Amino acid sequence: MIDGKAWDWETGQKKIPMSDWRGRFGWVEEPYVSLDGEKVAAIVNTGEEAFNVCVNGDTWERDFDKIWHLRFLPDGCLTALVSDLGEWTVAVDGSPWQNMFGYVWNPLYSRNNGHMAVAVQQDMRYCMALDGKAWNETYANITYFALSGCGTKTAGAVQVVDADSGEIHKFKQGTFSAALQGKAWDTTFVNVWNLTISPDGEHLAAEVRQSLYDYTIAVDGQTWDRVYTCVWEPVFHPTKHHVVAPVRKGGYWMLAQDGEILWDRPFVQLWHQMFSPDGDRIAAVVAPGYGRWTVAIDGLPWKQSFKDMVTDAVFSPNGKRVGALAKEDRSWYVVLDGVPWSNTFDMAWQPVFSPDGEHVAAKIEKNGKFAVALDDHLGPHICDAAWDPIFSPEGDKILLRFIEDNTYYRRVVPVGEFAR
Amino acid sequence: MTEAAKKETPKGLDQGIEVGASSLTGEKIEGVIKSVLDNETGARLKTYVDTCIHCGLCSEACHYYLSHDNDPRYSPVGKVKQTMWEMLRKKGKVSPEFIKKAAVISHTECNLCKRCAMYCPFGIDIAYIMSVVRRIIHRLGVTPLYIQDTAHSHAVTMNQMWVKGDEWPDTLQWQEEEAQDEIPCLRIPLDKEGADIMYSVIAPEPKFQAQLIYQAAVIMDVAGVNWTMPSGIGWDNSDMAMFTGDNELMGRIKRTHYETASRLKVKRIVMGECGHAFRSVYDMGNRWLGWREPPIPIVHAIDFYYELIKSGKIKIAKKYDQPVTLHDPCNVVRGGGLHEKARYVIRAICEELIEMHPNREHNYCCAAGGGVINCGPPYKMTRVHGNKIKAEQLFAAKAKGAKTLVTPCHNCHSGLEDIVHHYEVGLGLKFISDILYEVMEKP
């Protein structure tokens, strides 16, 4: 949950003109906006192989040879992957990390503060770096990546046994493991996928394949007692040391906890399980029948299902409500507690709950323009670009961030006046 | 893969098959066959097996059969007889030697091209039966080495060529820079959330054919498309696990692809000129996951070029002046119905199209698809000799004046290169995008 208490929640509007940006630079890339809405930024081309970042009209102090993946951290710092003289690193508010690398990619951001990690290649060896500091250990390859929720621990699926491509029998003996903070488990697996770090940052879980046919979950290198024909990503309980993961048995998917079946109702598909913030409830995206998609809560699917897909499920902060997006043909729906809004959209973003769960807003796209919808009402600001709405800590106001006619707007609106 | 690791192996000494078969027991073979037949096939296989009247009308459909002087061992029904029927007749009690032979037949002498399904009076999908054989081969661990290695690559990297995580975005940035020499403001936008289109390719493009990414970027830029490419996994739409029978891995690959597009909030996925990947994303992989249809619309390059030209977003400056002939890839034509759109595109960008015969959904397979070319050098001549009929078809098109062979599919392209070279057909090969890039109006 973003802590926006220190933000400016006075009702009103701020504007940042962007109309001159295109004239000042070779080109201007997609803009990004800080969570508090105070800053708008974009990568800009300043010459041949020369790039900078324009923030509220001002550029960083120096150019780089290349800049990509510009994003704001929750604390308001602006980050990007930058290249200088053939080496790569991360720049934060224009200042590069002290360490440079052969290449950096796959940035990960902490949820609530200012930590950032990247995958690193140096001299064709691989590791991760967190806030500028690389692991002490390097590996022949690194594939899947994780950053703990608190932003202080990193993990990756790493190749610990050298095997040339083509050595299929050696590969099947197990050449991969998982590393937390650079230290790999003692055990090896054929494959390691989709790692997750416990909320306290002390434990690591991952999907593993023990042979070409036997899948299970490993926690800190120890596998569950049972194997399955397939598994999906594990999730830690927010307060207890339990791990839940979808497992496939007999052609159907069920939810298991610590190796035991938790939801015995079989589904054609089951994934993206999540705990409520207090850990008392579990929701997951499921297919109760072939080609029908919905959300199940504690094993019980919503009555209404959808044809194409269901995605972006989320609990309200109080854990009482669940929102999701559903798609049928080319229409997207915002669905709350199993009931879709009457409005449909060309695209929709994950629903955002007010702190008390009473109100729900979502960024949407319709006819090539963007807007925010609140409680199934379309807002008055139809614009060229928009970002996710954010409720004030008291839930009585909503922060809108959008661009229209080359001007960025930060607008705080009382929830009760939203649709006026 | 290094040369040391992958030496040319005489047929029958594929180390994937030999080493895998060395640990087989009769009990294991019987158990796996029974498990697959009882738990994974259901009414579909039973219906096909019970319906077939052994008439042999499927034979004339198969390029292997036609290329081997009508040898019945190469007929589709002959291949089923040598594999699945024997497994059924003996209730799974078959020998390791039989399994080795079944691995070679199902993986290297059948392209799963489905031409035979059109010739069967009952429409029996023999490719499905051969896919079940491959599933059994996978479960027994006897898959040919090269394609098994490709499946391992998918499992580790989610792409088929062991392209590492850094190599992918680095290649895109390199191609972006190259293209900026031609169009200074051109971009390959990475991870652009909310773009209309995610463009996905297969791993040979960043590995060996980066110019295709360059060409795609130019086409997107000139057409004014709001597009993006993912910088992380999910960029590769290919899927050799579909052809090794590793269905669980196939599902994982397709989930990654679609969820990458979903995360980027795109409305459509446009894919490059690949055939088997199209089959995987619109038919096989999505359905294994429970999606009846692709959850996000998937558009093959042929369809996309058609849309761009028809709408006037791409204009042709000067048509390609060499007469061309068009190879209809099985997966996008017999499987996807894109043959007339392909012809619209070819006629729009080329002065003259000389049809090869048969064509459209009746076209002969390239003999590379279905994972056969991915079984590697040990079987190169199996597919080249097994497609003499294709060489004859190409010679006939050449005799009518064709100079260039257009193949809008990667596997077809590579396979037909071998055919053209071995039989000295004397045709140049191109993708549609090679020509489109060459003839389109650019700023």
Interface residues (C-beta under 8 A of the other chain):
Chain A: G26 W27 E29 E30 N45 E49 K66 W68 H69 G102 Y103 W105 N106 A119 Q121 Y126 N141 I142 T143 Q159 D164 S165 G166 E167 I168 H169 F171 K172 F176 V190 N191 W193 R209 L212 Y213 Y215 T229 C230 R248 G250 G251 V268 Q269 W271 A287 Y290 G291 W293 K307 D308 M309 T311 K327 R330 D346 M347 W349 E365
Chain B: M1 T2 A4 A5 K6 Q15 G16 V19 N39 E40 H138 R139 G141 L145 Y146 Q148 D149 H152 S153 A155 V156 T157 W162 K164 G165 D166 P169 D170 Q173 E177 P184 C185 R187 P189 L190 D191 K192 G194 S231 G232 I233 D246 E248 G251 R252 R255 S262 K265 K267 L289 G290 W291 R292 E293 P295 I296 P297
